[in-house]
Each structure stands twice: as C-alpha cells, then as structure tokens.
Amino acid sequence: MFGRVLTIVQIVIGLIMTVLNTVFGVQFYGEWEINPEHFGPNTLSSEYYVYDGPNADGKDNQVVNLYDIRTGETKEIFKVDGEQERVTRTYTDGKQVKFMVYDGEDVLQYTYDPKTGTMTSEEFVTDSKTWYILDTEASITLDDGREVYFKKRFGDSELMYSTNGEDFEAIEGTDLARKSGIYSDQMIYVDGVIYGAFTEIKGILCGPQMYISPFEADVDDIRSDRLFSFDPKTKEFKTLYFSKGGKTRVIGYRYGYVYLWKKNKIYKQNLTKGKKAKIYKIQATENVRLSWAGDVLIIFDENNNVVETTIKAE
C-alpha cells in the first residue's frame, strides 16, 4: 500500500515539475550531471579537447573524437573493433591524448600524438577498486620542478601532503568534508600557491565500501564545493570560497576570481568584493562537461556529444 502511494506521489511531483518547466520556464537541476573535468585556467595546451562518443548506429562509448580548439573542427581518431568493447577515460595533457578501451575483462590504454598521428597501446593492469576507491591521491609540479603529493581518504577529514611521495603528514587546519577526495585535475599552481577544488558527495556507494566519483554525481548528490589554496612553503591552507549543495559548482580560479557554474550559467566572482558577473548562458541541458585547456573553458554538451562553445578567460 505504502509503495503504491509513494509511486503516485512521485508521478504527481513529476507532472507538477513538467508543467512548471513547460508553462513557466522553471528549471530543476537536481538530476543534472555537471562534470568539471579540468580545473583552471591551467598550464595545459589550449589546442585540443578529446571526448568519446557513439558510433554510426548510436551505440555509446565506441569512438574517440579530437576537437581542435583553434579551428573548431572535429575528427575521429579511434573506433572500437569488438562488440563488447567500450571507450572510457579520455584525457589529454595538451601534448598527447590518452584513453582506455575495456572489453569486460581486460583494459588497454592508448596514447595518440595529434602532431604525428601515431597511436600506441599497452595493457593497463587494474582491479575493480581502481575505478572507484576510497583512497585518492594527487600531485602537482612546482616552478622548480619539485612535486608536491597529496592524499585524501573518503571517510577521513584530513588532507595529507608529502614532498617526496613517501613521508606524508597532515596539513593543519584543513578539517575537510569526510566524503571528498583530492584529484590532480582539480588543482593548479600559480605564483607559488596551489589552488584547487574539493567536492563533497552524499555518500553514494558504488560497490563494496567504494564511493562513486564526484565527477559522475548528479547535482542533488553533491553536498558542497570548496575552493582552497595551499602554500607549499608555509604549509598554510585556506578555504577561499564555499558553496553548500550542488547547485553552485566551483570550476576555476584566476587572480582573485572564482569561476562558477550556477543555474546553467557561468559566472566570474571577485572573492574580495563578492561581486559576480555572468559570462555565458549554457544552452545544453542535463549533462554538461566543463573543462579548462590553458586559458580556454570548453562547454561540452554530453546529450548531443558536441562542443557547444569555448570561452577564453578574461
């Protein structure tokens, strides 16, 4: 009886939301998936953006496309052969393109050079815990070439750091959200200071004792976003901006300004004065990737599998 009543209530709520959206233009973002892929502006090359897509029959995760940011042209650089194969984890550091192909048992990692057009592959040894794991690790390179390493475990509030990758110690004053991790793609190094974003999720499980990636969580599944700074010399950690809930996402930082996604618009906000300016209104809905390549912000429409636009940082 209770289940039937709950179903009826859900249907009624769905109808109300549909009417509000259709008649009055009210938008609901709870089930949207907003994916800040690369924090920035960063030091990556602003030449290319890579993404996977469907084949001619509409089957997802079958091809790899390379988008030329300068010309706006897209070309297919890879297509799977096997029926069970799918492309995952596309990535570019600005010089090379990397992606993985999974056939249900084995994983191959491919590397593509856009300049020469050469492609190589090697076996990627992993287990199920590699995909969604409680322990997260990240690193960033300083001006003098040294690396700073970080560790953050889902379930713990401490952020650990190391200058040699072995002897880790806790950073004082962090007291971070327990259900958050640290990721290299979510950090930049500017003028002697490391900046980055922490995303706290609501504890969605994906397998035994594992949390789903915050980059695959819906807006309603996100508890908070935080912009932070860390000075590797003084070991001082600061929270520069904090947003409760997932309806405002931290996507970048530059020269005292935080870049935000809110209600499908991109904003630039002065951290000192609090003044916020709208930069762009996104046309894509429900599933959007936001990725910095150098000083260019890429707006990617996942539903239509196309780059909507690119925005150069001001």
C-alpha positions as CSV (number, residue, x, y, z in Angstrom):
1,M,0.0,0.0,0.0
2,F,2.8,2.4,1.0
3,G,4.7,1.6,-2.2
4,R,1.7,2.4,-4.3
5,V,1.1,5.7,-2.5
6,L,4.8,6.6,-2.9
7,T,4.6,5.9,-6.7
8,I,1.5,8.1,-7.1
9,V,3.2,10.9,-5.2
10,Q,6.3,10.6,-7.4
11,I,4.1,10.7,-10.5
12,V,2.3,13.8,-9.3
13,I,5.5,15.6,-8.4
14,G,6.9,14.7,-11.8
15,L,3.8,16.2,-13.6
16,I,4.0,19.4,-11.5
17,M,7.7,19.8,-12.4
18,T,6.9,19.2,-16.1
19,V,4.1,21.9,-16.0
20,L,6.3,24.4,-14.2
21,N,9.1,23.9,-16.7
22,T,6.9,23.9,-19.8
23,V,4.5,26.7,-18.9
24,F,6.6,29.0,-16.7
25,G,10.1,28.1,-17.7
26,V,11.1,26.9,-14.2
27,Q,14.1,24.7,-14.4
28,F,15.0,21.9,-12.0
29,Y,18.7,20.9,-11.8
30,G,18.6,18.0,-9.2
31,E,19.2,15.2,-11.7
32,W,21.6,17.1,-13.9
33,E,25.2,15.9,-14.1
34,I,27.6,18.8,-14.2
35,N,31.2,17.5,-14.7
36,P,34.1,19.9,-14.0
37,E,36.7,17.8,-15.8
38,H,39.8,20.1,-15.5
39,F,40.2,22.9,-13.0
40,G,41.7,26.1,-14.5
41,P,42.9,28.2,-16.1
42,N,45.8,25.8,-16.2
43,T,49.0,25.0,-18.0
44,L,47.6,22.5,-20.4
45,S,47.8,23.3,-24.1
46,S,44.7,25.1,-25.4
47,E,44.9,23.3,-28.8
48,Y,42.8,20.2,-28.3
49,Y,39.9,18.6,-26.4
50,V,39.2,14.9,-26.5
51,Y,35.9,13.0,-25.9
52,D,34.3,9.6,-26.6
53,G,31.1,9.2,-28.5
54,P,28.6,6.9,-30.2
55,N,29.2,5.0,-33.5
56,A,27.0,5.4,-36.6
57,D,24.4,3.0,-35.0
58,G,24.1,5.2,-31.9
59,K,25.9,2.9,-29.5
60,D,27.7,4.9,-26.9
61,N,31.4,4.9,-26.0
62,Q,32.5,3.5,-29.3
63,V,34.7,6.2,-30.9
64,V,37.2,8.8,-29.8
65,N,36.9,12.3,-31.2
66,L,39.5,15.1,-31.2
67,Y,38.3,18.7,-31.2
68,D,40.6,21.4,-32.5
69,I,40.0,24.4,-30.2
70,R,41.6,26.8,-32.7
71,T,39.7,25.8,-35.8
72,G,36.5,24.3,-34.3
73,E,36.9,21.1,-36.3
74,T,36.4,17.6,-35.0
75,K,37.9,14.4,-36.3
76,E,37.5,10.8,-35.3
77,I,40.9,9.2,-34.2
78,F,39.7,5.8,-32.9
79,K,36.9,3.3,-33.3
80,V,36.5,0.1,-31.3
81,D,36.6,-3.3,-33.1
82,G,34.9,-5.7,-30.7
83,E,31.2,-5.9,-29.9
84,Q,31.9,-5.8,-26.1
85,E,34.5,-3.1,-26.2
86,R,33.9,0.4,-25.0
87,V,36.0,3.6,-24.7
88,T,36.4,5.2,-21.3
89,R,38.6,7.8,-19.5
90,T,39.5,10.0,-22.4
91,Y,42.2,12.5,-21.4
92,T,44.7,15.0,-22.9
93,D,47.6,16.8,-21.2
94,G,47.7,19.1,-24.2
95,K,50.5,17.2,-25.9
96,Q,49.2,13.6,-26.0
97,V,45.7,12.1,-26.0
98,K,45.1,9.1,-23.7
99,F,42.1,6.8,-23.4
100,M,41.2,3.3,-22.3
101,V,39.3,0.5,-24.0
102,Y,37.5,-2.0,-21.8
103,D,36.1,-5.3,-23.2
104,G,34.6,-6.6,-20.0
105,E,37.8,-8.4,-18.9
106,D,40.9,-6.5,-20.0
107,V,41.8,-2.9,-20.3
108,L,44.1,-1.4,-22.9
109,Q,45.5,2.2,-22.6
110,Y,46.0,4.0,-25.8
111,T,48.2,7.0,-26.4
112,Y,47.8,9.3,-29.5
113,D,50.1,12.0,-30.7
114,P,48.0,14.7,-32.5
115,K,51.1,16.2,-34.2
116,T,52.3,12.9,-35.8
117,G,49.1,10.9,-35.9
118,T,50.8,7.9,-34.3
119,M,48.9,5.6,-31.9
120,T,50.4,3.2,-29.4
121,S,48.7,0.9,-26.8
122,E,49.7,-1.1,-23.7
123,E,47.9,-3.3,-21.2
124,F,46.5,-1.5,-18.2
125,V,46.8,-3.7,-15.1
126,T,44.0,-2.9,-12.7
127,D,41.3,-4.4,-10.5
128,S,37.7,-3.2,-9.7
129,K,38.9,-0.9,-6.9
130,T,41.0,1.2,-9.3
131,W,37.8,2.7,-10.8
132,Y,36.1,3.8,-7.6
133,I,38.2,3.8,-4.5
134,L,38.2,5.3,-1.0
135,D,41.9,6.4,-1.1
136,T,42.6,9.3,-3.5
137,E,46.0,10.7,-4.5
138,A,47.2,13.7,-6.5
139,S,50.3,15.6,-7.3
140,I,51.3,18.9,-8.8
141,T,54.6,20.2,-10.1
142,L,56.1,23.4,-8.7
143,D,58.2,26.0,-10.6
144,D,61.5,24.4,-9.5
145,G,60.4,21.0,-10.8
146,R,59.7,19.5,-7.4
147,E,56.5,17.6,-6.9
148,V,54.0,18.0,-4.1
149,Y,51.9,14.9,-3.3
150,F,48.6,14.8,-1.6
151,K,46.4,12.0,-0.1
152,K,42.8,12.2,1.0
153,R,40.7,9.2,2.1
154,F,36.9,9.2,1.8
155,G,35.7,8.9,5.4
156,D,38.6,11.0,6.8
157,S,38.7,14.8,7.2
158,E,42.5,15.2,7.0
159,L,44.4,16.2,3.9
160,M,47.9,14.7,3.8
161,Y,50.9,16.0,1.9
162,S,54.4,15.0,1.0
163,T,57.4,16.4,-0.9
164,N,58.9,13.0,-1.7
165,G,55.9,10.8,-2.2
166,E,56.6,8.7,0.8
167,D,56.6,10.6,4.1
168,F,53.1,12.1,4.4
169,E,51.9,14.4,7.1
170,A,48.6,16.1,7.8
171,I,48.0,19.7,6.8
172,E,46.9,21.7,9.8
173,G,43.6,23.5,9.7
174,T,42.0,21.6,6.8
175,D,39.1,19.8,8.5
176,L,37.7,18.9,5.1
177,A,34.5,17.1,4.3
178,R,34.8,13.4,5.0
179,K,33.2,12.4,1.8
180,S,35.6,14.1,-0.6
181,G,38.7,13.3,-2.4
182,I,41.8,15.0,-3.9
183,Y,42.4,14.9,-7.7
184,S,45.3,16.2,-9.8
185,D,42.9,17.5,-12.5
186,Q,41.3,19.7,-9.9
187,M,44.5,21.7,-8.9
188,I,46.6,24.4,-10.4
189,Y,49.9,26.1,-9.3
190,V,50.1,29.9,-9.7
191,D,52.7,32.3,-8.3
192,G,53.9,29.9,-5.6
193,V,50.5,28.8,-4.4
194,I,48.4,25.7,-5.2
195,Y,44.7,26.3,-5.8
196,G,42.0,23.7,-6.3
197,A,38.5,22.4,-5.6
198,F,37.1,19.9,-3.2
199,T,33.7,18.3,-3.9
200,E,31.8,16.6,-1.1
201,I,29.2,14.0,-2.1
202,K,26.4,12.5,-0.1
203,G,28.0,9.0,0.3
204,I,26.7,7.2,-2.8
205,L,28.0,3.7,-2.8
206,C,29.4,2.1,-5.9
207,G,30.4,-1.4,-5.0
208,P,31.7,-2.7,-1.6
209,Q,33.0,0.3,0.5
210,M,33.5,2.4,-2.5
211,Y,32.1,5.8,-3.4
212,I,31.1,7.0,-6.8
213,S,33.3,9.6,-8.3
214,P,32.2,13.2,-7.6
215,F,32.5,13.8,-11.3
216,E,29.7,11.3,-12.1
217,A,27.3,12.5,-9.4
218,D,24.1,14.4,-10.0
219,V,23.6,17.9,-8.7
220,D,21.4,16.6,-5.8
221,D,24.1,14.1,-4.8
222,I,26.6,16.8,-4.1
223,R,26.8,18.2,-0.5
224,S,29.3,21.1,-1.1
225,D,32.0,22.6,-3.3
226,R,35.1,24.3,-1.9
227,L,37.8,26.5,-3.5
228,F,41.1,26.2,-1.5
229,S,44.6,27.4,-1.5
230,F,47.8,25.8,-0.1
231,D,51.2,27.4,0.2
232,P,53.8,24.7,-0.1
233,K,56.4,26.9,1.7
234,T,54.4,27.9,4.7
235,K,52.1,24.9,4.7
236,E,49.1,27.3,5.1
237,F,45.8,26.0,3.9
238,K,42.8,28.4,3.3
239,T,39.2,28.0,2.2
240,L,38.6,30.8,-0.3
241,Y,35.0,30.0,-1.3
242,F,32.4,27.6,-0.1
243,S,29.1,26.6,-1.7
244,K,26.6,24.4,0.1
245,G,24.8,21.9,-2.1
246,G,25.5,21.1,-5.8
247,K,23.6,24.0,-7.4
248,T,26.7,26.1,-7.5
249,R,29.8,24.4,-8.7
250,V,33.4,25.7,-8.4
251,I,35.1,25.3,-11.8
252,G,38.1,27.6,-11.8
253,Y,40.2,30.3,-10.2
254,R,42.3,33.2,-11.5
255,Y,43.8,36.3,-10.0
256,G,41.4,36.7,-7.1
257,Y,38.3,35.5,-9.0
258,V,36.4,32.2,-8.7
259,Y,34.7,30.7,-11.8
260,L,31.3,29.2,-11.0
261,W,28.5,27.2,-12.6
262,K,25.1,28.2,-11.3
263,K,21.6,27.6,-12.9
264,N,23.4,26.6,-16.1
265,K,25.2,29.9,-16.3
266,I,29.0,30.6,-16.0
267,Y,29.9,33.3,-13.5
268,K,33.1,35.1,-12.5
269,Q,33.1,36.3,-8.9
270,N,35.5,38.6,-7.1
271,L,36.5,36.9,-3.9
272,T,37.2,40.1,-2.0
273,K,34.2,42.2,-3.0
274,G,31.8,39.4,-3.7
275,K,30.7,41.0,-7.0
276,K,29.6,38.4,-9.6
277,A,29.4,38.8,-13.3
278,K,27.7,36.4,-15.8
279,I,30.0,35.3,-18.6
280,Y,27.8,32.8,-20.5
281,K,24.5,31.1,-20.5
282,I,24.8,27.4,-21.4
283,Q,22.3,26.0,-24.0
284,A,22.9,22.4,-23.2
285,T,20.9,20.7,-20.5
286,E,21.1,17.9,-18.1
287,N,24.6,16.6,-18.8
288,V,27.4,19.2,-19.3
289,R,31.2,18.9,-19.1
290,L,33.2,22.0,-18.1
291,S,36.9,21.7,-18.9
292,W,39.8,24.1,-19.0
293,A,42.5,23.8,-21.6
294,G,45.0,26.5,-20.8
295,D,43.0,29.7,-20.5
296,V,40.1,28.4,-22.6
297,L,37.0,27.0,-20.9
298,I,35.3,24.3,-23.0
299,I,31.5,23.8,-22.7
300,F,30.7,20.2,-23.8
301,D,27.1,19.0,-24.4
302,E,27.1,15.3,-23.5
303,N,23.5,14.7,-24.7
304,N,24.3,15.8,-28.2
305,N,28.0,14.8,-28.0
306,V,29.3,18.1,-29.2
307,V,31.4,21.1,-28.1
308,E,28.8,23.9,-27.6
309,T,31.4,26.7,-27.3
310,T,34.8,27.7,-26.0
311,I,35.3,30.8,-23.7
312,K,38.7,32.5,-23.3
313,A,39.4,33.6,-19.7
314,E,39.3,37.4,-19.3
